[in-house]
Amino acid sequence: MPGLSAFTQTLMRMPPGASTGEAAMAMASAGIPVFPVAVNGKQPLTRHGFHDATTSHAQIRHWWASTPGANVGMPTGARSGVVVVDVDVHGPANGYVALDRSDRAGLLTGWEALIQTPSDGLHAYYPATPGTEQRSWQAARAGIDFRGDGGYIIAPPSSRVIDGQRCVYRLEQVTRDQPQLLDARRLRRFLDPPPPRTHGPRSQSMDHGVDVERLAAWVGRLQEGERNHGLFWAACTMAEHHVPPGQTLDVLTTAGGQAGLSVREVTVTVRSAYRTVTTAPTSLSAAPAALEHPPPRAASPVRSLP
């Protein structure tokens, strides 16, 4: 079908019962780089994660010969030609609520494929915007993530074990219309608006001249590929403002865990940041991205895009 990405066209041609290794080869043949992910899991099996994704048939055969049941990982953004709105349901966050609000606001038109995830979530695929970098981001409280440049997605027919049962990533629907580009920046501002500017007293979360809670919330939304750098920058910022190391470690351990970092990784990074600031003659560079924290929100649930 004209207008559909190579990824979606490959899924439509995939025979029923195809293995993940066969799917990986089919995607590579269509020019889509892939890499192996843990069997029934989400963790990359390669040293550099999605950065190791390739279209080399020899390398893919080697990977899946070593781990025949490996799931299929695919980098999102310019490398694959698609970006993904990832709707999840976890804890108090029901991504379908935010999905409904965003759809009614006209922010989600133009998807090309919908994929049901094993955890009853949804992946809505859109064509990547040519020549424009669209970085991955999270709107954690809304239950929606955006997978673009610097991120990856698990592709069908990969699977996970949920409540003891093997559940697959399944292609649910392909659009009959012309796919359209997604304005990911506008969607993020809708789901995760920046705090209002005020000229009154400083925020109650300000501590030693730095908004510790805001920094921690930002760290908690970082994606693979930007987590370590972002954590280090946040820790250095707190150190420069003389936040006690123990307080910084407590706050960033929780935030780092939300971003997928271990306690040891956070501890080592925070210690390194404080040593760096102590010995540095000048302050560190400016923020790597705008710091935004989400306010509470609520809406009525919905299950899918129209």
Beta strands, then each sheet from edge to edge (+ up, - down):
strand 1: 35-37
strand 2: 71-75
strand 3: 82-87
strand 4: 89-90
strand 5: 93-94
strand 6: 113-116
strand 7: 122-127
strand 8: 137-139
strand 9: 144-147
strand 10: 152-155
strand 11: 159-162
strand 12: 165-168
strand 13: 170-174
strand 14: 206-207
strand 15: 210-211
sheet 1: 1+ 2- 10+
sheet 2: 8+ 9- 3+ 7- 6+ 13-
sheet 3: 4+ 5-
sheet 4: 11+ 12-
sheet 5: 14+ 15-
end
